[in-house]
Amino acid sequence: MRDKLIKVGITQGDINGVGYEVIIKTFLDIRMYEICTPIVYGSPKVASYHRKALNIDNFSFNTIKSAEEANSKRANLINCTDDSVRVELGHLTASGGEAAFRSLEKAVQDLKENKIDVLVTSPINKENIQSKQFSFPGHTEYLLSKFKSEEILMLMVSEKLKVGVVTGHVPIQRVPLYITIENILKKLRTLNKSLKEDFSIRKPRIAVLGLNPHAGDNGIIGTEEQNIIIPALQAAKEENINAIGPYPADSFFGTENFLHFDAILAMYHDQGLAPFKALVFNEGVNYTAGLPIVRTSPAHGTAFDIAGKNLASPDSFRKAIYLACDIYNNRNMHKELTKNQLKTNDLSE
């Protein structure tokens, strides 16, 4: 039975943040090894530094050279960082960005070669990771370049709330340029498919938010709702996607209207993520829907301000592990259920 445990590849993220803290705290609970086999792509030296800074003496990683050597009863670690790297807790350094990229690069390579089953990424700093090899706004865009897909969606997930966004890491002044009928329709298709295949929801019900205050007030505060969003919803309906709206973003979350839907599609990053993090920050998970592989991440960032202070909660990271495993299993179940579907015959003639 243990041989069938899901192999979870975990990137170390920025070595000066809380990545190692939430990883160690998560796998201090031995019950996690009944769920998965964790493989951290990082550095024994960096891990030891964090363990000492946190004054944790009842935990150690099992250092291995390849994912095939992973021990299912231990938290495993593959060294992919230069041994000369320095940890400077709470500081933005070039070496921190380099170490984060090397970890991500190796984990993605192993994921491509099926040496691990899913990927959970620890937080990076989007500034110091920039290089010739990584010139992306974040993990999502980098993974899209490595695993080709027609469309992807940043989807924030908790037990009671799922929020996707039409525009992700886009400057606010450019957001309206991306709000088109086709872009909204693409995101709705991806969201609807993910809810069915990744979350096993047979008939998803999706709420769509407006772009403008009060969803435009019938054109008084903007016309994007009338000219773009509503036509996109009509087109989605023709494809049997149950998408309803547009709803005013402020009152939608304030009245807990979100509880009546399986997911929400917001128009831009902060419109969706601000209320999500306000409501379920500690248990929230960032999931990249639409990719052929499974990738999740905790909803928080590097948290430089509390790095090494033993204040970081592992809840979001633990939920990211759970979600990655659940989606992996749901996808396999969906493939099994649909691989031998009976062909339908046209009897209209």
N, C-alpha and C positions, 0 to 999 in steps of 0.2 A: 504493500500500500504506500509506503513512504517513497518508493521510486516514482510514483505518479504525482508527487507534490509539484506544484507550479514553481518553476525557477524564476524568481523575481530579480531582475537586474536593477541595481540602485546606483545612481550617480552621486558623487560626494558633494556636488555643488560648489559654491565658493567656500574655500577652506577657512576663511576668516569669519564666517557667519555661523548660524545655528544648525547647519546641516547634520554634522556629526552628532550633535547633542540629541536631536530628535530621532536619529537612527539608533543610537545606543539605547536611549530610553525606551524605544519601541521594542527592541529585541532583548531587553532585560526580562521581558515577560516571556517565559519559555513556551507559553501556549501558542505563540506566533509560529513556532516550528511545526505545529500540527496543521498549519494552513499553507505554508510555503517554505521554499528553500531560498533564503536571501543571499545575494551575491553583490557586495559593494565594490564599485570600481573607484579606487582611491589610493590611499597611502598608509602603510602601517605606522610610519613616523607621525603623520598628521593625526591619525586616529588616537595614537598614544598620547599626543599632546593634549587633545581635547578631553580624553578620559581623565588625565591628571588634573586638568583645569577644573573639571566638574567634580573632582574628588570621588570618582566611581572606581572602586577597586574589585568589584565582583563581576566584571565583564571583560571579555577579550575576544578579538576576532580570530578566526581560523584563516591564516594566510595561505592562499593557493595561487598556482600559476595560470590555471585555466578554469573555465566554468565547469568543465567535465569532472574536475576534482572536488567539486563542492560537497560538503558534508551536510546532509539534510537535518542534522540535529544542532547545527552551529550557524552563527552569522559569519559568512565567508567574506574574504576581502582579496581582491586582485590588485596588485600594485601597478599603477599606470602613471605615477607621478615621479618626477625627478627627486631623488633623495635629498638634494640640497635645498629643497623648497623650505621657505620660512613661513611660519604661522604668525600673523599679527592680528589678533582678535579685534574685531570691530573696525578694521581699517580696509580701505579700498586700495588694493595693490595689484600691480601687473601680474605678479606670480600667482595671485589668487585666481585671476581670470584664466591664466594659462592652465593651471591645475584643473579648473572646472571644465575647460574644453577638452583636455586630454581624457578625463574621465568619461565625458559624454561621447567622445569619438570612439573609444574602445567599447563602451556599452552598446552603442548603435551597431558597431561592426559585429559583435556577438549576437545581437538581436537579428541581424540580417542572415547570419549563418545558423540560426535556430539553436544556438547554444544556451540561450535564455528564452523564456516564454513571453514575458512582459517587461515593461520598463517603467520604473518610478524615478522621477528626476527630483533631486534636491534643489533648493533655490540657488539661482545664479544672480550676479549683478550684470545688468545688460550693458553697462559701460565698460568695465574692465575685461570682459570676455571678447570684445570686438577684436578681430584680426583678419588676416587674409583668408583664413580657413572658416571663420565665423563672422559673417557680416549680415546678421539678421536681428530683428527686433526682439527675438526671444526663442525659446525652445520650439514653439509651435511651427514657426516658419522654417527653422532649421530641419525639423523632422519631415516637413513637407518636401524639402529639397532632397532628402535621403530616401523617402518612401513615397513615390509618386502617387498622387491621388487627384481625382477630378475636383474635389472640393473638401475642405476641412472646416471644422467649427470648434471654437473655444467654448467648452461647455462646463460651467461650474455646477458641481453636484453635491447635494446633501440628501439626507433621508426624506425631507419634506419639500425640497426646492431644487429645481434644475433651471439654470439660466444660460442661454446661448447668446452670442452677439453677432450682428451682421458685420460690423467693423471691429477688429481687434486692436492691435497696437498701431493706431492711426492718429496723427495729430488732430485735435478737435476741429480746426479750421478746414480740414480736408474731408471730414466725415460726410457732408452732404454729397460730395462727388461720388461716393460709393453706395449711396442709397438709391438704388435703381430697382426696377421691377425684377430684372433677371437675377441680380445679386440676392435680393430677399428670397426669391423663389429657390435659388440654389441652396441657401442656408436652411430653408424649410424642408427641402428634400433630404438634406443630410441629417437634420435633426430628427425628422420623422423616421428615417431608416435606422438611425442609431437607437431611438427609443424602442423600436421593435426588436432589433437584433442584439443590441448590447444590454438592454434593460428588460427585455421580455414583456413589453407592454403591447398587447394585441392591437388596440385601437387608440393610439395616442391622441390626446387633446392638447393643443398648443395655443397659448395666448401670445399675441403679437402686440408690442408696444408702439405707440406713435413716436415720431421724431421730435415734434414741437411740444411746447407746454400745452396742456389740456388737449393733446392730440390734434392741435391745430384749430380747435373751436370752429369747425366747418369752414375753414379757409381764412378765418379772421387773423390767426397767428401763424399762418404758413399753409402752403398748399401741398406739401409732400404727402400728407395722409390721403388726400383726395386723388392726386394725380399719380402716385407711385405705390403707396402701401396697400390701399384698398384694391387696386387692380391686381397686385401681386397675390393678395388673399383670394381673389376670385379665380385666378389662374391655378392657385394651389388646390382650391376646391375641385376644379375640373380633373385634378390628378388624385382625387380621393385623399387629400391631406386635410385633416380637420384642424385648420388654423383659424382663430377667431380674433377680431380686433378691428382697428387699432385702439388700444386702451391708453388713457393718460397714465404716464409712468408714476407720477407722484401718488395719486389715490389708489392705484392698483396694488401697490405693496402695503400702503397704510391701512387698507381695509381687509387685508389678508385674502384678497380675491385670488391670489396665486394658489391657494390651497385647493381650488377647484380644477386645476390644470396639471397635466403631467410634466409640462415644461413651458418656459417663457422664452420668446425671442426678443431681445432688446436691440435697438438700432446701433448703439455704440458702447464702448468699453465701460465707462463709468456709470452709464444709465443702468446697466445690468449688474455690474460687480459691486458698486457701492451699496445698494440695498442687500445684495446677497451676503456680503461680508459683515454688514451691520446685524443681520439676522442670524447667521450661522457660521461665523468666522472660524471658530475652533474646530468645527467638524466638516468644513468645506473642502472639496477636492477639485482640482483643475483637471479636466479630461479633454483630450484632443480627439473629438469624434471625426469619423470619415477616413482615418488612416487604416491601412491594412494590418497594422500592428496595434497593440494596446499600450498606451502611455498615459500615466496619471502623475500628478504632482500635488503636494500640499498647497493650500490656498494662500499661504503666507510667503513672504520674501526672505531675504537673508537675515533680517533683523540684527544688523550690526550693533545696534544700541544695547542689546542684551546678550551678545555672544560671549560665551564662557562664564556666564553668571548663574547658570543653572536655573534659569527662569522660563525657558522655552517649553511650551506644551507639545507633547508628541501626538496629540489627538488627531490633528489634520493629516500628519504623515501616516499614522496608523490607518486612518480611513482611506488614504490613497492606496495602501497595500491591499486592504480589503476590496476596494472597488476594482482595482486592476485584476485581481483574482476572480471576482464575480463576473466581470465583463468577459474575461477569457473563457470561463465556463459557459456563460450564456451564448457566446458566439459559437462555441463547439456544439452546444445543444441545438442551436438554430440550424446549423449546417446539417446535423444529423436528422432533424425533423423535416428538412426541405429537400434533401438530396434525392429522394425517390418519390417525389410528388407525381400523382397520376396526371397524365396528359388530358386536357379537356378537348372535346370534339365539338366542332361547330355543327349544330343540328338545325340551323336556320334554313338550309336549302331544301 
